[in-house]
Amino acid sequence: MSRLRVSIVIPNYNHASLLPRCLDAVLEQSRPPDEVLVLDDDSTDHSLAVIEDYARRSNRIRVLRNERNLGVCATINRGLDEVTGDYVGFLAADDRVLPGIFERTLPLLERHPGAGAVSGLCEWRCEATGLTWFQGTRMPAEACYLSPGDMIGLSRQGRLSIAAQHALFKTPALRAAGGWIPELRWFTDCFSTWVVGFRHGVCHVPEVLSVFHTSPTSYYHSARSGRERRETLDLFLDLLGGATYADVAPAIRASGLVGSFGWPALRVALGRRRHWPFLTPPFLRHALRRTAEVAGRRILPPALARLAARTFYGRRSPSPPPTPTPGSHL
């Protein structure tokens, strides 16, 4: 049994029908988390009744309810303030972790206590198109710790992936990164994950650890316009240009990862002189690849779209090209 304490935060708004799948997946782990904090964001369905029923059956569950709807980022940050674990993970109510996730991740964190986070591969399922693909198939094929330098090298090859959907973060490191910054909206998880990663390095498990569902009603798709996304990305780059994140901004620029937001990121970086330092060759490669991937899924017939997804993301059992040995392996 790992000595590390793990807290899981589950924000919920009107997902009563999906909560059982998420909660069962967490509570039925062979090594369950020490604490499951479920925060209801003033739901109008019967979510609270579902959560309280689970809390009666498991003393691992704590329930908090917002007196008014605060939104997902503020709700997550409330959870981050409340948790007591050494490491904390965040699960959407409509997603699920796979069996054995903590048995696979915690030993790696114990071997590398300086790491800021650990994650693995994630299966994505698009409900609108029926497409599935796997995030992280080009990461190293062995469980390992990746230093910030290792991360830059992998990103420049288009291979770096940290799945915030199921990642465990060192709690103090995530708090120091600012948690989930509400003003960054759909990009806040990437921002804080990259800050933690490029400050402390990350651990990687080469196995599929979770299933992430995306649908037209998902939070990511809630932007009212492309302009709204661009304004948020402009703030993203401004924050990286400020004093608070000056220690990690050079590494994030060198990685080119901001380009993984595709055409909107390219448009924002081109449009502001102060953002031009981000326009590196790795940034451009990421941006063009992401733009082509999104266009393929939206425009191509389903059969060709599935082929394109396999081309961009690889298969479940990846055979990545040779890579320099990361800083430290199991």
Disulfide bonds with the S-S distance in Angstrom:
none
